[in-house]
Amino acid sequence: MAARTAVLLLLGAAATGPAPVQGSRGDREPVYRECLGHCEQRNCSGAGLRHFRSQQPLYMSLTGWTCRDDCKYECMWLTVGLYVQEGYKVPQFHGKWPFSRFLFIQEPASAFASFLNGVANLVMLKRYKAAVPPSSPMYHTCIAFAWVSLNAWFWSTIFHTRDTNLTEKMDYFCASAVILHSVYLCCVRTLGLRRPAFATALGSFLLLFLACHISYLTLVRFDYSYNMAANVAIGLLNLFWWLGWCMRNQQRLPYVWKCVAVVLLLQALALLELLDFPPLFWVFDAHAIWHISTIPVNILFYRSGTALPAPSCLSSSGVGG
């Protein structure tokens, strides 16, 4: 153990720059790699593997946790313990902070918060359908947006429960779909009620862009920086489009303050992602706090279309200004 600690300290002192693309600081540590090799050799083949499978809870095997996954988890905490013991900053492993697993759930706080966001969307969708007549020009656009959002929160819950190549891509792609659909929703509300041909053309372009975006990330290269830049750019377009329309119509439509509150809150809360820190109690990181904070925003979003008898930014039967 003393030898392992010495190696860890030497590398910890040297590793001051950013982690290279091939891994994070934690999973590059010799201590982690040595532990992982021994664990796999002991538990993941022959009699060791048969023993592991006989002892593994059914809920773990059904959710795809393998012997190697368990070895990664155990060796991660061994490495974290050495870092904390020697006073070094907690490292990331495979691009993630270390999280304390709950049953089969890899990131409990983010998974539960994603689930609650989905529940909030579903509850408010039902209220919206009960309060807004299907004849409303915005009705079907808003219903479609609600289902796109529900799908995104479903995959967010799955991804934070079990991080695999498939669940990661589905989480990212469905989030992009929400952002693009929000631009379409904005277009329909502000211009499309008066210029339906323009809204149809923009909707077709956004669908094509989403298809190209997914194709590039799937078939060419899964580029995290590009994906982030594209989503941020589209999100800012949506933000300024909504704010510009609200400013022009605030005197004529006093209830648009709810639209302003929603778009500003969503953009401001997204900044929590910049507060990258090791999870509090090994459960709550910045991403989890961000997901938790968006739960009430879902309610405000739908209330802006159902709480008022007058036309609103979501259920308007009037024409956008």
C-alpha positions as CSV (number, residue, x, y, z in Angstrom):
1,M,0.0,0.0,0.0
2,A,2.9,2.4,0.7
3,A,4.3,1.8,-2.7
4,R,1.0,2.4,-4.3
5,T,0.6,5.7,-2.4
6,A,4.1,6.8,-3.4
7,V,3.3,6.2,-7.1
8,L,0.0,8.0,-6.7
9,L,1.6,11.0,-5.1
10,L,4.3,11.3,-7.7
11,L,1.7,11.3,-10.5
12,G,-0.6,13.6,-8.6
13,A,2.1,16.2,-8.3
14,A,3.0,15.9,-11.9
15,A,-0.5,15.9,-13.4
16,T,-1.3,19.6,-13.3
17,G,-2.4,20.1,-16.9
18,P,-5.7,19.2,-18.5
19,A,-6.5,15.5,-19.0
20,P,-5.8,14.2,-22.5
21,V,-8.6,13.0,-24.7
22,Q,-8.0,9.3,-24.0
23,G,-9.1,9.4,-20.3
24,S,-9.5,11.3,-17.1
25,R,-6.9,11.8,-14.4
26,G,-8.3,9.1,-12.1
27,D,-8.5,6.2,-14.7
28,R,-4.9,7.0,-15.8
29,E,-3.5,6.4,-12.4
30,P,-1.2,3.3,-12.1
31,V,-3.0,2.5,-8.8
32,Y,-6.4,2.4,-10.5
33,R,-5.0,0.4,-13.5
34,E,-3.2,-2.1,-11.2
35,C,-6.3,-2.5,-9.1
36,L,-8.5,-3.0,-12.2
37,G,-6.1,-5.6,-13.6
38,H,-6.0,-7.6,-10.4
39,C,-9.8,-7.4,-9.9
40,E,-10.6,-8.6,-13.4
41,Q,-8.1,-11.4,-13.2
42,R,-9.5,-12.5,-9.9
43,N,-13.2,-12.0,-10.5
44,C,-14.0,-11.8,-14.2
45,S,-12.9,-15.2,-15.6
46,G,-13.3,-18.9,-14.8
47,A,-14.3,-19.8,-11.2
48,G,-14.1,-16.1,-10.1
49,L,-16.7,-15.1,-12.8
50,R,-19.0,-17.9,-11.8
51,H,-18.8,-16.8,-8.2
52,F,-19.4,-13.2,-9.1
53,R,-22.5,-14.1,-11.1
54,S,-23.9,-16.2,-8.3
55,Q,-23.4,-13.4,-5.8
56,Q,-24.6,-10.5,-8.1
57,P,-28.1,-9.2,-7.3
58,L,-30.6,-9.8,-10.0
59,Y,-31.4,-6.1,-10.4
60,M,-27.7,-5.5,-11.2
61,S,-27.5,-8.2,-13.9
62,L,-30.8,-7.1,-15.4
63,T,-29.5,-3.5,-15.8
64,G,-26.3,-4.6,-17.5
65,W,-23.8,-4.3,-14.7
66,T,-20.8,-6.5,-15.6
67,C,-17.9,-7.8,-13.6
68,R,-15.6,-5.3,-15.2
69,D,-18.1,-2.5,-14.3
70,D,-18.0,-3.6,-10.7
71,C,-14.2,-3.7,-10.7
72,K,-14.1,-0.2,-12.1
73,Y,-16.4,1.0,-9.4
74,E,-14.4,-0.6,-6.5
75,C,-11.0,0.5,-7.9
76,M,-12.4,4.0,-8.4
77,W,-13.2,4.3,-4.7
78,L,-9.8,2.8,-3.8
79,T,-8.1,5.6,-5.8
80,V,-10.4,8.3,-4.5
81,G,-9.6,7.2,-0.9
82,L,-5.9,7.5,-1.5
83,Y,-6.4,11.0,-3.0
84,V,-8.5,12.2,-0.1
85,Q,-6.2,10.6,2.4
86,E,-3.2,12.5,1.0
87,G,-5.0,15.8,0.6
88,Y,-5.3,15.9,-3.2
89,K,-8.2,17.0,-5.2
90,V,-10.7,14.3,-6.1
91,P,-10.1,13.1,-9.7
92,Q,-12.6,12.3,-12.4
93,F,-12.8,8.8,-13.9
94,H,-13.7,8.2,-17.5
95,G,-15.0,11.8,-17.8
96,K,-17.1,11.7,-14.7
97,W,-16.9,12.5,-11.0
98,P,-17.1,9.5,-8.6
99,F,-20.7,8.9,-7.5
100,S,-21.9,6.7,-4.8
101,R,-24.1,4.2,-6.6
102,F,-27.6,3.5,-5.2
103,L,-28.8,0.0,-6.1
104,F,-28.2,-0.1,-9.8
105,I,-28.5,3.7,-10.3
106,Q,-25.1,5.2,-11.3
107,E,-25.9,8.9,-10.5
108,P,-28.9,8.8,-8.1
109,A,-29.5,12.6,-7.8
110,S,-29.4,13.4,-11.5
111,A,-31.5,10.3,-12.3
112,F,-34.2,11.1,-9.7
113,A,-34.2,14.8,-10.7
114,S,-34.6,13.8,-14.4
115,F,-37.5,11.6,-13.4
116,L,-39.2,14.4,-11.5
117,N,-38.8,16.7,-14.4
118,G,-40.6,14.2,-16.5
119,V,-43.3,13.8,-13.9
120,A,-43.8,17.6,-13.8
121,N,-44.0,17.7,-17.6
122,L,-46.6,14.9,-17.6
123,V,-48.8,16.5,-14.9
124,M,-48.7,19.9,-16.5
125,L,-49.4,18.4,-19.9
126,K,-52.6,16.9,-18.6
127,R,-53.6,20.2,-17.1
128,Y,-52.8,22.0,-20.3
129,K,-54.9,19.6,-22.4
130,A,-57.8,20.0,-19.9
131,A,-57.6,23.8,-20.0
132,V,-56.8,24.6,-23.6
133,P,-59.2,23.7,-26.5
134,P,-57.8,21.6,-29.3
135,S,-59.0,24.3,-31.7
136,S,-56.3,26.7,-30.3
137,P,-53.7,27.4,-33.1
138,M,-50.8,26.6,-30.7
139,Y,-52.4,23.5,-29.2
140,H,-50.8,20.8,-31.4
141,T,-47.4,22.5,-31.4
142,C,-47.4,22.6,-27.6
143,I,-48.5,19.0,-27.3
144,A,-45.8,17.9,-29.6
145,F,-43.2,19.9,-27.7
146,A,-44.4,18.3,-24.4
147,W,-43.9,14.8,-25.8
148,V,-40.5,15.7,-27.2
149,S,-39.6,17.0,-23.7
150,L,-41.0,13.9,-22.0
151,N,-38.9,11.7,-24.3
152,A,-35.8,13.7,-23.4
153,W,-36.4,13.4,-19.7
154,F,-37.0,9.7,-20.1
155,W,-33.6,9.2,-21.7
156,S,-31.9,11.6,-19.2
157,T,-33.2,9.3,-16.4
158,I,-32.0,6.2,-18.2
159,F,-28.6,7.7,-19.0
160,H,-28.0,8.8,-15.4
161,T,-29.2,5.4,-14.2
162,R,-26.8,3.5,-16.5
163,D,-24.2,5.2,-18.5
164,T,-23.5,3.3,-21.8
165,N,-22.6,4.4,-25.3
166,L,-26.2,4.0,-26.4
167,T,-27.8,5.8,-23.4
168,E,-25.3,8.7,-23.6
169,K,-26.1,9.3,-27.3
170,M,-29.8,9.1,-26.7
171,D,-29.6,11.6,-23.9
172,Y,-27.6,14.0,-26.0
173,F,-29.7,13.6,-29.2
174,C,-33.0,13.9,-27.4
175,A,-31.8,17.1,-25.6
176,S,-30.9,18.6,-29.0
177,A,-34.4,17.7,-30.3
178,V,-35.9,19.7,-27.4
179,I,-33.8,22.7,-28.1
180,L,-34.6,22.6,-31.8
181,H,-38.3,22.1,-31.1
182,S,-38.3,25.1,-28.8
183,V,-37.0,27.2,-31.7
184,Y,-39.9,25.9,-33.8
185,L,-42.4,26.6,-31.0
186,C,-41.1,30.2,-30.7
187,C,-41.3,30.6,-34.5
188,V,-44.9,29.3,-34.6
189,R,-46.0,31.6,-31.7
190,T,-44.3,34.8,-32.9
191,L,-44.5,34.4,-36.7
192,G,-46.2,31.2,-37.8
193,L,-49.7,32.1,-36.9
194,R,-49.5,34.8,-39.5
195,R,-47.0,33.2,-41.8
196,P,-47.6,29.5,-41.7
197,A,-45.5,28.8,-44.8
198,F,-42.4,30.3,-43.0
199,A,-43.0,28.1,-39.9
200,T,-43.4,25.0,-42.1
201,A,-40.1,25.8,-43.9
202,L,-38.2,26.5,-40.7
203,G,-39.6,23.3,-39.2
204,S,-38.4,21.3,-42.2
205,F,-35.0,22.9,-41.9
206,L,-34.7,22.1,-38.2
207,L,-35.6,18.5,-38.8
208,L,-32.9,18.3,-41.5
209,F,-30.4,19.9,-39.2
210,L,-31.2,17.4,-36.4
211,A,-30.8,14.5,-38.8
212,C,-27.4,15.9,-40.0
213,H,-26.4,16.6,-36.4
214,I,-27.1,13.1,-35.3
215,S,-25.6,11.5,-38.4
216,Y,-22.3,13.4,-37.9
217,L,-22.1,12.5,-34.2
218,T,-23.0,8.9,-34.9
219,L,-21.2,8.1,-38.2
220,V,-18.2,10.5,-38.2
221,R,-17.2,11.4,-34.7
222,F,-18.9,11.9,-31.4
223,D,-17.5,15.5,-30.8
224,Y,-18.5,16.8,-27.4
225,S,-17.3,20.3,-28.1
226,Y,-19.2,20.6,-31.3
227,N,-22.4,19.2,-29.7
228,M,-22.1,21.7,-26.9
229,A,-21.4,24.6,-29.2
230,A,-24.3,23.7,-31.5
231,N,-26.8,23.4,-28.6
232,V,-25.5,26.7,-27.0
233,A,-25.9,28.6,-30.3
234,I,-29.4,27.3,-30.9
235,G,-30.3,28.0,-27.3
236,L,-29.1,31.6,-27.6
237,L,-31.1,32.0,-30.8
238,N,-34.2,30.8,-29.0
239,L,-33.5,33.1,-26.0
240,F,-33.0,36.3,-28.0
241,W,-36.0,35.5,-30.3
242,W,-38.3,35.1,-27.4
243,L,-37.0,38.2,-25.5
244,G,-37.3,40.4,-28.7
245,W,-40.9,39.3,-29.2
246,C,-41.8,39.8,-25.5
247,M,-40.2,43.3,-25.5
248,R,-42.2,44.3,-28.6
249,N,-45.5,43.0,-27.1
250,Q,-45.2,43.7,-23.4
251,Q,-47.6,46.6,-23.5
252,R,-50.2,44.8,-25.6
253,L,-49.8,41.4,-23.9
254,P,-48.9,42.0,-20.2
255,Y,-48.7,38.3,-19.4
256,V,-45.6,37.8,-21.5
257,W,-43.5,38.3,-18.4
258,K,-44.0,34.6,-17.8
259,C,-42.4,33.8,-21.1
260,V,-39.5,36.1,-20.1
261,A,-39.2,34.4,-16.8
262,V,-39.1,30.9,-18.3
263,V,-36.4,31.6,-21.0
264,L,-34.2,33.6,-18.6
265,L,-34.5,31.0,-15.8
266,L,-33.6,28.2,-18.2
267,Q,-30.5,30.0,-19.5
268,A,-29.4,31.2,-16.0
269,L,-29.8,27.8,-14.5
270,A,-27.8,26.2,-17.3
271,L,-24.8,28.2,-16.0
272,L,-24.8,25.8,-13.1
273,E,-23.0,23.4,-15.4
274,L,-20.0,25.8,-15.2
275,L,-19.7,25.1,-11.5
276,D,-17.8,21.8,-11.9
277,F,-17.0,20.3,-8.5
278,P,-16.8,16.9,-6.9
279,P,-20.3,15.6,-5.8
280,L,-21.4,16.7,-2.4
281,F,-21.8,13.6,-0.2
282,W,-20.8,11.8,-3.4
283,V,-24.3,12.4,-4.8
284,F,-25.0,16.0,-5.7
285,D,-22.8,17.6,-8.4
286,A,-23.5,20.7,-10.5
287,H,-25.4,18.7,-13.1
288,A,-27.7,17.2,-10.5
289,I,-28.4,20.6,-9.0
290,W,-29.2,22.0,-12.4
291,H,-31.7,19.2,-13.1
292,I,-33.3,19.7,-9.6
293,S,-33.6,23.5,-10.2
294,T,-35.5,23.1,-13.5
295,I,-38.4,21.1,-12.0
296,P,-40.4,24.2,-11.0
297,V,-39.6,25.9,-14.3
298,N,-41.6,23.2,-16.1
299,I,-44.6,24.2,-14.0
300,L,-44.1,27.9,-14.9
301,F,-43.8,27.0,-18.6
302,Y,-47.1,25.3,-18.8
303,R,-48.9,27.8,-16.5
304,S,-48.0,30.5,-18.9
305,G,-50.4,28.7,-21.2
306,T,-53.1,27.6,-18.8
307,A,-53.3,30.0,-15.8
308,L,-54.7,32.9,-17.8
309,P,-58.1,33.1,-19.5
310,A,-56.5,35.5,-22.0
311,P,-54.3,34.2,-24.9
312,S,-50.8,33.5,-23.6
313,C,-47.4,32.9,-25.1
314,L,-48.2,29.2,-25.5
315,S,-52.0,28.9,-26.1
316,S,-52.6,32.1,-28.0
317,S,-55.5,32.2,-30.4
318,G,-54.4,35.6,-31.5
319,V,-51.7,36.6,-33.9
320,G,-48.1,37.1,-33.0
321,G,-46.8,40.7,-33.0
